[in-house]
Amino acid sequence: MNDWDAIVIGSGLSGLTCAAYLTATGKRTLVLEQNQVAGGCSQVFRRKGNRYEFDVGMHYIGECHPEGRMTAALRGLGLDGRIDFRQLDPDCHSTLVFPDLTFRVPSDWDTYLARLVEAFPHQERGLRLCVGILRRIGAELRAATIPGRTIAGMLRIVRAAPTLATVGLLPLTWLFAACRLSPLARAVIVGESGDYGVPPSRTSVALHGGFLDHYLTGGAWYPRGGGQVIPAHLIDVIQTHGGQVRTKARVTRILTDDGTVVGVQLDGGEAIRAPIVVSGADLKRTYLDLVGRDHLAPATVARVEKYRMALPLFSVYLGLDIDLADQLPNSTYWCYPHADVEQVYRDIYDGRIPDEMPIFLTSATTKDPGNPHAAPSGHSTLEVMCLAPQGTFWPSSDGYRKDPQYAVLKERLTEQLIDRATTVIPHLRQHIVWQEASSPLTHERFTLSTLGSCYGIEMAADQIGPRRPGPRTEIRGLWLTGASTIWGSGIVGAVSSGLGTAGAILRRPLSAEVKNGAVIADPSKLTPISPDWDPLAASKPNSPLRRRSRAAAK
């Protein structure tokens, strides 16, 4: 058995961030990833002889402005200046397309309200009330620290965030009804809710207020060089500070002794010892498979089994022989066939795909035209996504790729999404030179997430805030990080979770420290970046290509 101070299971952004802060504070940390590329949902993949690069989950993020959480977390690891972000169009970071309205979402609360009032002048009073409540909650969440699960912690939240404490856990539909908003006005306000995948009736006022504030306070951003840049630099922090990242290393068991973690076992039987194990893997698999029901309290097993997973995504990736920057603004697109967003979710929960499916459409080459890996000159990439049903809607995961029913279903959904995308890019089909799709089963195969969910357990009102798991578990030395924890899903949620879990392990207020400007890692140790540095190669720590890339950088 090899000895480490800490082991992190999974190389998503939460796991890598946690490992980076642990190693920066002197703990020899090993990250174990079952895939061949580190990065989890933030990774990229390349196709057609590496001509086109596609993002799996890094589409647009908030809090990359100077005061943002993302900025602080990366600065604390000495990565400011090494990771650069390009802002999406601040006048229209998202475009919401409905049959009778196209609404341009700005990166500013005042302009956002003004545009809503302009679109719905007869609902001005209700809109001002609704947006005012959501804006106050966003500000309170920004200023608050996540409390412990104690009465004293809850009382601090009540005093510091009165709007959040009063209406935060009520459903968004309650707020809309109280403000007497029309169906279309409601649909516009929740137009980007696919980012967390919950219908308005299950969405808490707190969740949506925080979500809107995420973009309307500091803008929407995309990493220069593509999504793989962030995990690649986190890996560099880990490995230059005494840690290690291993890919193709699947954990099959978390080893315990008398209620205390002692290490992990890999597929093939290798055992690795450590007094601290952090799981950034899927929550249900962590508890029920890796730890095992026999090692948990019955109440814990019942609680974990009861958690509902968030809806998964179906994604279509297109390589195009045209430059979309000539046709599209630097904006994401959300296209809806009607204003009944609640009905869309009902269909999906019931295992039905509507004939006209709402889609999310984004182009990495439009957001980052200078990325040499994204596409050849004059070409573009396009990613088109929709929420998808779970479970029995899909064939059995065993051998699904050879299942004729799966092939037909996948082709049908692919064509539906491309058809919807032509409402934004009319001549799209004649410019497609590469086409590929991924389903929830694809996502489950690569990330081992339950039901292929990329958002972890659903961010519904009954599974949010203190109702989500914290970093500590009943197994001494076993910790949690990732989308299913109290920090929530998304890129910034994952990074915040990794930072928060590292702080809990170290019994140190790391989040507050880095917010105040502390730099925990040693920037002088980081690997110099050469002009031909490839973040994808750097995220394959076991490959000769990665080793050659690092040697060239030196």
C-alpha positions in Angstrom: 0.0 0.0 0.0 1.3 3.5 -0.9 0.9 6.2 1.7 -0.6 9.6 1.0 -1.9 12.4 3.3 -5.1 12.6 1.3 -6.8 10.9 -1.7 -9.3 12.7 -3.9 -11.7 10.5 -5.9 -12.6 12.2 -9.2 -10.9 15.0 -11.2 -13.9 17.3 -11.7 -13.3 20.9 -10.8 -14.4 20.3 -7.2 -11.9 17.5 -6.7 -9.1 19.3 -8.5 -9.7 22.5 -6.5 -9.8 20.6 -3.2 -6.6 18.7 -4.0 -4.9 21.9 -5.2 -5.6 23.7 -1.9 -4.7 20.6 0.2 -1.3 20.2 -1.6 -0.7 24.0 -1.4 -1.0 23.7 2.4 1.5 20.8 2.6 -0.7 17.7 2.4 0.6 15.1 -0.2 -2.6 14.5 -2.2 -3.3 11.9 -4.8 -6.2 12.5 -7.3 -7.6 9.3 -8.9 -9.7 9.6 -12.1 -11.2 6.7 -14.0 -11.3 8.5 -17.3 -8.2 9.0 -19.5 -8.6 12.8 -19.3 -8.8 14.8 -16.1 -11.4 17.6 -15.7 -14.8 15.9 -15.3 -17.6 18.0 -16.9 -15.1 20.8 -17.7 -13.0 18.7 -20.1 -13.0 19.0 -23.9 -12.7 16.5 -26.7 -11.4 16.8 -30.3 -12.6 15.2 -33.5 -11.9 15.0 -37.2 -8.2 14.7 -36.8 -8.2 17.3 -33.9 -9.7 19.9 -36.2 -12.6 20.6 -33.9 -12.7 21.0 -30.1 -15.9 20.7 -28.1 -16.7 21.6 -24.5 -18.5 19.0 -22.4 -19.8 21.4 -19.8 -17.9 24.7 -19.8 -20.2 27.0 -21.7 -20.5 30.3 -19.8 -19.8 31.1 -16.2 -20.2 34.0 -13.8 -18.1 35.5 -11.0 -15.0 36.0 -13.1 -15.0 39.7 -12.5 -12.4 41.1 -10.0 -14.7 40.6 -6.9 -16.1 37.2 -8.0 -15.7 33.9 -6.3 -14.1 32.3 -9.3 -11.5 35.0 -9.5 -10.7 34.7 -5.7 -10.5 30.9 -5.8 -8.0 30.8 -8.7 -6.0 33.8 -7.3 -5.6 31.8 -4.1 -3.8 29.1 -6.1 -1.5 31.6 -7.8 -3.4 31.3 -11.1 -4.4 34.9 -11.7 -2.6 36.0 -14.9 -2.3 32.3 -16.0 -6.1 31.8 -16.6 -7.8 34.5 -18.5 -11.5 35.0 -19.2 -13.3 36.6 -22.1 -16.5 38.3 -21.3 -19.6 37.5 -23.4 -21.4 40.5 -24.8 -22.3 42.5 -21.6 -25.4 43.9 -23.5 -26.6 40.5 -24.3 -24.9 37.5 -22.8 -27.9 35.3 -23.5 -30.6 35.6 -26.1 -34.1 34.1 -25.2 -36.1 33.3 -28.3 -39.9 32.7 -28.1 -42.4 32.6 -30.9 -43.6 36.2 -30.1 -40.6 37.7 -28.4 -36.8 37.8 -28.5 -35.4 39.0 -25.2 -31.7 40.0 -24.9 -30.4 39.4 -21.4 -27.9 42.0 -20.3 -25.2 41.6 -17.6 -26.7 44.3 -15.4 -29.6 44.3 -13.0 -30.9 47.8 -13.8 -30.9 47.2 -17.6 -32.4 43.8 -17.1 -35.4 45.3 -15.2 -35.8 48.1 -17.8 -35.9 45.6 -20.6 -38.5 43.5 -18.8 -40.7 46.6 -18.3 -40.2 47.6 -21.9 -41.4 44.1 -23.0 -44.3 43.9 -20.6 -45.3 47.5 -19.8 -48.7 46.6 -18.3 -46.9 44.4 -15.7 -44.4 47.0 -14.5 -45.5 47.0 -10.9 -45.3 43.2 -10.6 -42.0 43.1 -12.4 -40.4 45.6 -10.1 -41.6 43.7 -7.1 -40.4 40.3 -8.5 -37.0 41.5 -9.7 -36.5 43.5 -6.5 -36.9 40.5 -4.3 -34.7 38.3 -6.5 -32.0 41.1 -6.6 -32.1 41.5 -2.8 -31.7 37.7 -2.3 -28.8 37.7 -4.8 -27.0 40.4 -2.8 -27.7 38.7 0.5 -26.3 35.4 -0.8 -23.2 37.2 -2.1 -22.5 38.7 1.3 -23.4 35.6 3.4 -21.2 32.7 4.4 -22.6 29.2 4.4 -23.7 28.5 8.0 -23.1 25.3 10.0 -26.1 23.1 10.7 -26.6 24.6 14.1 -29.3 26.8 15.5 -26.8 29.6 16.0 -25.7 29.3 12.3 -29.3 29.5 11.1 -30.0 32.6 13.4 -27.0 34.3 11.8 -28.5 33.8 8.4 -31.8 35.2 9.5 -30.2 38.3 10.8 -27.8 38.8 7.9 -30.2 37.8 5.1 -33.8 38.6 6.0 -35.2 38.3 2.5 -33.5 35.0 2.0 -34.8 33.7 5.4 -38.3 34.9 4.8 -39.1 33.8 1.2 -35.9 32.0 0.0 -37.2 28.5 0.3 -40.6 29.2 -1.2 -41.2 28.1 -4.8 -40.6 30.5 -7.6 -44.2 30.0 -8.8 -45.4 31.5 -5.5 -43.4 34.7 -6.3 -44.7 34.8 -9.8 -48.3 34.5 -8.6 -47.9 37.1 -5.9 -46.5 39.5 -8.5 -49.3 38.6 -11.0 -47.0 37.9 -13.9 -48.2 36.6 -17.3 -47.0 33.2 -18.6 -44.6 34.8 -21.1 -43.1 37.2 -18.5 -42.5 34.2 -16.2 -40.9 32.2 -19.1 -38.5 35.1 -19.8 -37.4 35.3 -16.2 -36.7 31.6 -16.0 -35.4 31.5 -19.6 -31.9 30.3 -18.5 -33.1 27.8 -15.9 -31.8 24.9 -17.9 -28.5 25.9 -16.3 -29.7 24.2 -13.2 -32.4 22.0 -14.7 -35.4 22.5 -12.3 -39.0 23.7 -13.2 -40.3 26.9 -11.6 -42.7 24.9 -9.3 -39.7 23.1 -7.8 -37.2 26.0 -7.9 -36.8 28.0 -4.7 -36.8 31.8 -4.9 -33.3 31.6 -3.3 -31.9 29.4 -6.1 -33.2 31.6 -8.9 -32.2 34.9 -7.2 -28.7 33.6 -6.7 -28.6 32.3 -10.3 -29.6 35.6 -11.8 -27.2 37.5 -9.6 -24.4 35.2 -10.7 -24.5 36.8 -14.2 -26.3 40.2 -13.6 -23.7 41.4 -11.1 -20.4 40.6 -12.8 -21.2 39.4 -16.3 -20.9 36.1 -18.1 -17.5 34.7 -19.1 -15.6 32.0 -21.0 -12.0 30.8 -20.4 -9.6 31.9 -23.1 -8.2 28.8 -24.6 -11.3 26.6 -23.9 -12.7 24.7 -21.0 -9.7 22.4 -20.5 -7.5 25.4 -19.5 -8.9 25.4 -15.9 -8.3 21.7 -15.0 -4.9 21.8 -16.7 -3.7 24.6 -14.4 -5.2 23.0 -11.3 -3.3 19.8 -12.2 -0.2 21.9 -12.4 -0.7 23.3 -9.0 -1.2 19.8 -7.5 1.8 18.2 -9.2 4.2 21.1 -8.6 3.3 21.2 -4.9 4.0 17.5 -4.2 0.7 15.9 -5.2 -0.2 13.6 -8.1 -3.0 13.1 -10.6 -3.6 9.6 -12.0 -6.0 9.0 -14.8 -7.3 5.5 -15.8 -7.5 4.7 -12.1 -11.0 3.7 -11.1 -11.8 3.5 -7.4 -14.0 0.5 -6.6 -14.0 0.7 -2.8 -13.5 3.2 -0.1 -11.7 1.2 2.7 -12.8 1.7 6.3 -11.9 0.2 9.6 -14.2 0.6 12.6 -15.9 3.7 11.1 -12.7 5.4 10.0 -11.4 5.7 6.5 -8.0 4.1 5.8 -7.7 4.4 2.0 -9.2 3.2 -1.3 -9.0 0.1 -3.6 -8.7 0.4 -7.3 -10.1 -1.7 -10.1 -7.6 -4.5 -10.3 -7.0 -4.7 -6.6 -4.4 -2.0 -5.9 -4.9 -0.6 -2.4 -3.7 2.9 -1.5 -3.6 4.2 2.1 -4.5 7.6 3.4 -6.2 9.0 6.5 -8.2 11.4 4.5 -10.4 10.5 1.5 -12.4 13.1 -0.4 -15.0 11.9 -2.8 -15.8 14.2 -5.7 -17.6 11.2 -7.3 -21.4 10.8 -7.7 -23.1 11.1 -4.2 -25.2 7.9 -4.5 -22.3 5.8 -5.9 -20.0 7.2 -3.1 -22.3 6.1 -0.3 -24.0 3.0 -1.7 -21.3 1.5 -3.8 -17.9 2.7 -2.7 -18.5 2.8 1.0 -21.4 0.3 1.0 -24.6 0.1 2.9 -23.2 -2.2 5.6 -20.8 0.5 6.7 -23.5 3.3 7.0 -26.2 4.1 9.4 -29.7 3.0 8.1 -30.9 6.6 8.3 -28.0 7.6 6.0 -28.8 4.9 3.5 -32.5 5.9 3.5 -31.6 9.6 3.0 -29.2 8.9 0.1 -31.6 6.6 -1.6 -34.3 9.3 -1.3 -32.3 12.0 -3.0 -33.6 12.8 -6.6 -31.0 13.2 -9.3 -31.2 16.3 -11.6 -32.4 15.8 -15.1 -29.5 14.9 -17.5 -28.7 16.5 -20.9 -28.6 15.4 -24.5 -26.0 17.2 -26.5 -25.2 17.5 -30.2 -21.8 18.7 -31.4 -21.3 20.2 -34.8 -18.3 21.2 -36.8 -19.1 23.8 -39.4 -17.3 25.1 -42.5 -18.4 28.7 -41.8 -17.4 31.4 -39.3 -20.3 31.9 -37.0 -18.8 35.1 -35.7 -20.1 36.7 -38.9 -23.6 35.6 -38.0 -24.0 35.5 -34.3 -23.2 37.9 -31.4 -21.0 36.7 -28.5 -24.1 35.3 -26.8 -25.7 32.0 -25.8 -29.1 31.2 -27.2 -32.1 29.6 -25.5 -34.9 28.8 -27.9 -38.4 27.9 -26.7 -41.4 26.7 -28.8 -43.9 28.2 -26.3 -44.0 30.0 -22.9 -45.2 27.0 -20.8 -41.8 26.0 -19.3 -43.6 23.9 -16.6 -45.1 21.7 -19.3 -41.7 21.0 -20.8 -40.5 19.6 -17.5 -43.7 17.6 -17.0 -43.2 15.9 -20.4 -39.5 15.1 -19.6 -40.3 13.8 -16.1 -43.0 11.6 -17.7 -40.5 10.2 -20.1 -41.7 12.1 -23.2 -39.7 14.1 -25.7 -41.9 17.0 -27.0 -42.0 17.4 -30.8 -40.7 20.9 -30.3 -38.0 20.7 -27.7 -36.4 23.8 -26.1 -32.7 24.0 -26.8 -29.6 25.7 -25.5 -27.2 26.8 -28.3 -23.6 28.0 -27.9 -20.4 28.3 -30.0 -17.0 28.2 -28.4 -15.4 29.7 -31.5 -17.7 32.8 -31.2 -16.8 33.1 -27.5 -13.1 32.6 -28.0 -12.1 33.2 -31.6 -8.4 33.1 -30.8 -8.3 29.5 -29.6 -6.0 27.6 -32.0 -7.4 24.3 -31.0 -11.1 25.1 -31.4 -11.5 25.0 -35.2 -9.6 25.8 -38.5 -9.7 29.3 -39.8 -13.1 30.1 -41.3 -14.7 27.2 -39.5 -16.7 27.0 -36.2 -18.0 24.7 -33.6 -21.6 24.6 -32.3 -23.0 22.8 -29.3 -26.8 22.2 -29.1 -28.3 20.8 -25.9 -31.6 19.9 -24.3 -32.8 18.4 -21.0 -33.6 14.7 -21.4 -35.6 12.0 -19.5 -34.0 9.7 -17.0 -34.0 6.0 -16.4 -36.2 3.6 -18.4 -36.5 6.1 -21.3 -33.1 4.8 -22.3 -32.0 1.2 -23.0 -30.1 -0.7 -20.4 -26.6 0.8 -19.9 -25.0 -2.6 -20.5 -24.1 -2.6 -24.2 -26.3 0.4 -25.0 -24.2 1.5 -27.9 -25.1 -1.6 -29.9 -28.8 -1.4 -29.1 -30.9 -0.6 -32.3 -33.5 1.2 -30.2 -30.8 3.4 -28.7 -29.4 4.3 -32.2 -32.9 5.2 -33.5 -33.7 7.3 -30.4 -30.3 9.1 -30.5 -30.7 9.9 -34.2 -34.3 11.2 -33.7 -33.2 13.6 -30.9 -30.1 14.7 -32.9 -32.3 15.7 -35.8 -34.8 17.5 -33.6 -32.1 19.6 -32.0 -30.5 20.5 -35.4 -34.0 21.4 -36.7 -34.5 23.7 -33.7 -31.0 25.2 -34.2 -32.0 26.3 -37.7 -34.4 28.8 -36.2 -31.3 30.7 -35.2 -28.9 29.7 -38.1 -31.2 29.0 -41.1 -28.7 27.5 -43.4 -27.0 25.4 -40.7 -27.5 21.9 -42.3 -25.6 22.7 -45.5 -22.5 23.7 -43.5 -22.2 20.6 -41.2 -18.9 18.8 -41.8 -18.8 16.9 -38.4 -21.7 15.7 -36.3 -21.8 13.8 -33.1 -24.2 13.4 -30.1 -24.0 12.3 -26.5 -26.8 11.0 -24.4 -27.2 10.6 -20.6 -25.8 7.1 -21.1 -22.7 8.6 -22.6 -22.3 10.9 -19.7 -22.8 8.1 -17.2 -20.1 6.0 -19.0 -17.5 8.8 -18.8 -18.3 10.2 -15.4 -20.0 7.3 -13.5 -22.8 9.7 -12.5 -26.2 8.2 -11.5 -28.7 8.4 -14.4 -26.2 10.5 -16.4 -26.9 13.6 -14.4 -24.2 16.4 -14.7 -25.9 18.5 -12.0 -25.8 16.0 -9.1 -28.9 15.7 -7.0 -31.7 18.0 -8.1 -31.5 21.6 -7.0 -35.2 21.5 -6.0 -36.5 23.5 -3.0 -36.6 20.4 -0.8 -32.9 19.6 -1.7 -31.2 22.9 -1.5 -29.2 24.8 1.2 -29.1 23.1 4.5 -31.1 20.2 3.0 -28.1 19.2 0.9 -25.1 17.3 2.2 -22.2 19.2 3.8 -18.6 18.1 3.3 -18.4 16.0 6.5 -19.7 12.4 6.6 -20.3 9.9 9.4 -17.2 8.0 8.4 -14.2 9.7 10.1 -11.8 10.9 7.5 -14.2 10.7 4.6 -15.3 14.0 3.1 -17.6 15.1 0.2 -17.2 17.7 -2.5 -18.9 18.4 -5.8 -22.3 19.2 -7.3 -24.4 17.4 -4.8 -23.1 19.3 -1.8 -24.4 22.5 -0.2 -22.4 24.7 -2.7 -24.6 23.3 -5.6 -23.9 22.6 -9.2 -22.2 24.5 -12.0 -18.6 25.6 -12.6 -18.4 28.1 -9.8 -20.4 25.8 -7.5 -17.9 23.1 -8.1 -14.8 25.3 -7.5 -16.5 26.8 -4.4 -17.2 23.3 -3.1 -13.6 22.2 -3.6 -12.4 25.2 -1.7 -15.0 24.8 1.1 -14.2 21.1 1.6 -10.5 21.8 1.7 -11.1 24.4 4.4 -13.3 22.0 6.4 -10.6 19.4 6.3 -7.9 21.8 7.4 -10.2 23.5 9.9 -9.3 26.8 8.4 -11.6 29.5 6.8 -10.0 29.2 3.4 -12.9 30.7 1.5 -12.7 33.9 3.6 -9.0 34.0 3.4 -8.9 33.9 -0.4 -11.8 36.3 -0.7 -9.6 38.7 1.3 -6.7 38.2 -1.1 -4.6 35.4 0.4 -2.5 33.4 -2.0 -2.1 29.9 -0.5 0.0 28.2 -3.3 3.5 29.3 -4.3 3.3 30.8 -7.9 7.1 30.4 -8.3 6.7 26.6 -8.4 4.3 26.5 -11.3 5.4 25.2 -14.7 6.3 27.9 -17.2 3.8 28.0 -20.1 5.3 27.8 -23.6 3.5 29.3 -26.6 2.5 25.8 -27.9 1.2 24.6 -24.5 -1.8 22.3 -24.9 -4.2 22.1 -22.0 -5.6 18.8 -23.2 -2.2 17.2 -23.2 -1.5 18.7 -19.8 -4.7 17.0 -18.5 -3.5 13.5 -19.4 -0.9 13.1 -16.7 -0.2 9.5 -17.6 0.5 10.1 -21.3 3.9 10.5 -22.9 2.4 13.5 -24.8 1.8 15.3 -21.5 5.3 14.6 -20.3 6.8 15.9 -23.6 4.7 19.0 -23.4 5.9 19.8 -19.8 9.5 19.2 -20.8 9.2 21.6 -23.7 7.7 24.2 -21.4 10.7 23.9 -19.1 
